[in-house]
Amino acid sequence: MARQGWVSLYDGKSLTGFKARHPEAANTWQSAAAVEVDPADAKKLVSTAGEGVLVNGPAGRTTDIRTVREFGDCEAHVEFVVSQGSNSGVYFKGEYEIQILDSFGKEKVTFGDCGGIYARWVNDQNVEGHAPRENASRPPGKWQEFDVVFRAPRFDVGGRKIENARFISVRHNGVLIHENVSLNGPTRGSLTGQERPTGPIMLQGDHGPVAFRNLRIKPSCPTGS
């Protein structure tokens, strides 16, 4: 049963509500009933035909997808699974990435590890990334989850930004890994590199095998269409 105010982003069987980041690129996202690490190659995922799970294609590498609907302030729940060494991410408003990576077992983590808020790209270098407080990663092939409270940037009537976007809290597998993190601008690889009051949720699909399920969002301010 859906919780009050929450919206499901993925219907379990189609890409309705999503569109490709690059319309001209091949889009091989598909639905499956289940996924697991390939017993013959731990760097791959294999899927079982059916519904309920969103997989980034048989090759584990395809275009990013974004929601058609746009959001401002929100809470979000994301469940994901990766293969050994794989890499993905979830971009809030299409601009601010929470990293997905196979970081299981790492003792020292950086912004580039799972749950990290990815760095910005300024003057040809990474700046201002935020490492998770601790490594809460599960092994490849095990489902994981993010629970996020996000506050969009604020703008005055003239369109000038007067308050940064902010991750109020990020929990990884129930562990608080970020709290009240201010973002000076879009992170590397963002959709437009521009900041606006609303934007889509974007799923990275071109960095390695990944699957998602139970993608839910609870808007807490008026949204775009």
C-alpha positions as CSV (number, residue, x, y, z in Angstrom):
1,M,0.0,0.0,0.0
2,A,1.4,3.4,-1.0
3,R,2.2,5.7,1.9
4,Q,0.3,9.0,1.9
5,G,1.8,11.7,-0.3
6,W,4.4,9.3,-1.9
7,V,4.5,8.9,-5.7
8,S,6.0,5.9,-7.4
9,L,8.4,6.9,-10.2
10,Y,8.6,3.4,-11.9
11,D,5.4,1.4,-12.6
12,G,7.3,-1.8,-12.6
13,K,6.9,-2.7,-16.3
14,S,7.7,0.2,-18.6
15,L,9.5,3.5,-19.0
16,T,6.3,5.5,-18.7
17,G,7.3,8.7,-16.9
18,F,10.9,8.6,-18.0
19,K,12.8,9.8,-21.0
20,A,16.3,9.4,-22.2
21,R,18.9,12.1,-21.3
22,H,20.2,11.8,-24.9
23,P,17.2,11.1,-27.2
24,E,19.5,10.1,-30.0
25,A,21.3,7.5,-28.0
26,A,20.4,3.8,-27.7
27,N,18.1,3.2,-24.8
28,T,18.1,-0.4,-23.5
29,W,16.6,0.1,-20.1
30,Q,14.2,-2.8,-19.5
31,S,12.0,-4.4,-16.8
32,A,12.8,-7.7,-15.1
33,A,11.5,-9.8,-12.3
34,A,14.8,-10.2,-10.5
35,V,18.5,-9.6,-11.0
36,E,21.6,-11.3,-9.6
37,V,25.4,-11.2,-10.1
38,D,26.3,-13.4,-13.1
39,P,27.9,-16.6,-11.6
40,A,30.3,-16.7,-14.6
41,D,31.3,-13.0,-14.3
42,A,30.9,-11.1,-11.1
43,K,31.2,-7.8,-13.0
44,K,27.9,-8.5,-14.8
45,L,24.2,-8.7,-13.7
46,V,21.8,-11.3,-15.1
47,S,18.1,-10.8,-15.0
48,T,15.0,-12.9,-15.0
49,A,12.2,-11.9,-17.3
50,G,9.2,-10.2,-15.7
51,E,8.3,-7.0,-13.9
52,G,9.2,-5.0,-10.9
53,V,12.9,-4.2,-11.4
54,L,14.4,-1.6,-13.8
55,V,17.7,-2.7,-15.3
56,N,20.1,-0.8,-17.5
57,G,20.0,-3.3,-20.4
58,P,21.7,-6.6,-21.1
59,A,25.1,-5.0,-21.5
60,G,24.8,-3.0,-18.3
61,R,25.6,0.2,-20.1
62,T,23.1,2.6,-21.7
63,T,21.9,6.2,-21.7
64,D,21.0,7.9,-18.5
65,I,17.2,8.4,-18.0
66,R,15.3,11.1,-16.2
67,T,11.8,11.6,-15.0
68,V,9.4,13.6,-17.1
69,R,8.0,15.1,-14.0
70,E,10.0,17.7,-12.1
71,F,10.4,18.2,-8.4
72,G,11.6,20.7,-5.9
73,D,11.8,19.9,-2.2
74,C,11.2,16.2,-1.6
75,E,11.8,13.0,0.3
76,A,13.0,10.1,-1.8
77,H,13.4,6.3,-1.4
78,V,15.7,4.5,-3.9
79,E,16.5,0.8,-3.9
80,F,19.4,-0.4,-6.1
81,V,21.9,-3.2,-6.8
82,V,25.2,-3.3,-8.6
83,S,27.6,-5.9,-9.8
84,Q,31.3,-6.1,-8.7
85,G,33.1,-2.8,-9.4
86,S,30.1,-1.1,-11.0
87,N,29.2,2.5,-10.9
88,S,25.9,4.6,-11.1
89,G,24.2,7.5,-9.4
90,V,21.0,9.3,-8.6
91,Y,20.8,13.0,-9.5
92,F,18.3,15.1,-7.6
93,K,16.8,17.8,-9.9
94,G,19.1,16.3,-12.5
95,E,22.0,18.3,-11.0
96,Y,23.1,16.9,-7.6
97,E,24.4,13.4,-7.5
98,I,24.4,10.8,-4.8
99,Q,27.0,8.3,-6.0
100,I,26.3,4.6,-6.4
101,L,29.4,2.3,-6.5
102,D,30.5,-1.1,-5.4
103,S,32.3,0.2,-2.3
104,F,31.8,-2.9,-0.1
105,G,34.6,-3.5,2.3
106,K,36.5,-0.3,1.8
107,E,37.9,1.1,5.0
108,K,38.4,4.7,3.8
109,V,35.7,6.2,1.6
110,T,35.6,9.4,-0.5
111,F,33.0,11.4,-2.3
112,G,33.4,8.9,-5.2
113,D,32.2,6.0,-3.1
114,C,28.7,4.7,-2.6
115,G,26.6,7.3,-0.8
116,G,29.1,10.1,-1.5
117,I,27.8,13.5,-2.8
118,Y,29.8,13.8,-5.9
119,A,32.2,16.6,-6.5
120,R,31.7,19.6,-8.7
121,W,33.9,20.1,-11.8
122,V,35.5,23.5,-11.6
123,N,38.6,24.6,-13.6
124,D,39.2,21.1,-14.8
125,Q,39.3,19.6,-11.3
126,N,37.0,18.0,-8.7
127,V,36.0,20.3,-5.9
128,E,33.7,20.2,-2.9
129,G,32.8,16.5,-2.9
130,H,31.4,15.1,0.3
131,A,32.3,11.6,1.5
132,P,29.8,9.6,3.4
133,R,30.3,9.6,7.2
134,E,30.8,5.8,7.1
135,N,30.7,3.0,4.6
136,A,27.3,1.3,4.8
137,S,27.7,-0.6,1.6
138,R,26.5,-4.2,1.1
139,P,28.2,-6.7,-1.2
140,P,27.6,-6.7,-5.0
141,G,24.3,-8.4,-5.8
142,K,22.7,-7.4,-2.6
143,W,19.9,-4.8,-2.7
144,Q,20.6,-1.5,-1.0
145,E,18.7,1.7,-0.3
146,F,18.9,5.4,0.0
147,D,16.5,7.5,2.0
148,V,16.9,11.2,1.2
149,V,15.5,14.5,2.3
150,F,16.4,17.2,-0.2
151,R,15.8,20.9,-0.2
152,A,15.9,22.7,-3.6
153,P,17.8,26.0,-4.0
154,R,15.9,29.2,-3.5
155,F,15.7,32.2,-5.9
156,D,14.4,35.7,-5.6
157,V,11.9,37.2,-8.0
158,G,14.6,38.2,-10.3
159,G,15.9,34.7,-10.6
160,R,19.1,35.2,-8.4
161,K,19.9,32.3,-6.2
162,I,19.6,33.3,-2.5
163,E,20.0,29.9,-0.9
164,N,21.9,26.8,-1.9
165,A,20.4,23.4,-2.5
166,R,20.8,21.1,0.5
167,F,20.7,17.5,1.4
168,I,19.0,17.7,4.7
169,S,19.7,14.0,5.4
170,V,20.8,10.9,3.5
171,R,20.6,7.4,4.9
172,H,22.3,4.5,3.3
173,N,20.8,1.1,4.4
174,G,19.4,2.9,7.4
175,V,22.7,4.5,8.4
176,L,22.9,8.4,8.5
177,I,25.7,9.3,6.1
178,H,25.0,13.0,5.4
179,E,23.3,15.7,7.4
180,N,22.6,19.3,6.3
181,V,25.0,19.4,3.4
182,S,24.9,22.7,1.4
183,L,25.7,22.5,-2.3
184,N,27.3,25.4,-4.0
185,G,26.3,24.2,-7.4
186,P,25.6,21.2,-9.6
187,T,27.9,18.2,-9.3
188,R,30.0,16.7,-12.1
189,G,28.0,15.0,-14.9
190,S,24.8,16.9,-14.1
191,L,22.0,17.2,-16.6
192,T,22.4,20.9,-17.5
193,G,24.9,22.4,-15.1
194,Q,22.3,25.0,-14.3
195,E,20.3,25.5,-11.1
196,R,16.5,25.9,-11.1
197,P,13.7,25.7,-8.5
198,T,12.6,22.3,-9.9
199,G,14.1,19.5,-11.9
200,P,13.8,15.7,-12.6
201,I,15.3,12.7,-10.9
202,M,18.0,11.2,-13.2
203,L,19.4,7.7,-13.0
204,Q,22.9,7.1,-14.4
205,G,23.0,4.2,-16.8
206,D,26.2,4.5,-18.7
207,H,28.9,3.6,-16.1
208,G,28.2,-0.1,-15.5
209,P,25.5,-2.7,-14.5
210,V,22.8,-1.4,-12.2
211,A,19.2,-2.1,-11.3
212,F,16.6,-0.2,-9.4
213,R,13.2,-0.9,-7.8
214,N,10.8,0.8,-5.4
215,L,11.6,4.3,-6.6
216,R,9.4,6.6,-4.6
217,I,9.3,10.4,-4.0
218,K,7.3,12.6,-1.7
219,P,7.1,16.1,-3.0
220,S,6.9,18.7,-0.3
221,C,6.4,21.8,-2.5
222,P,4.6,22.6,-5.7
223,T,6.2,20.8,-8.7
224,G,6.5,21.3,-12.4
225,S,4.8,19.0,-14.9
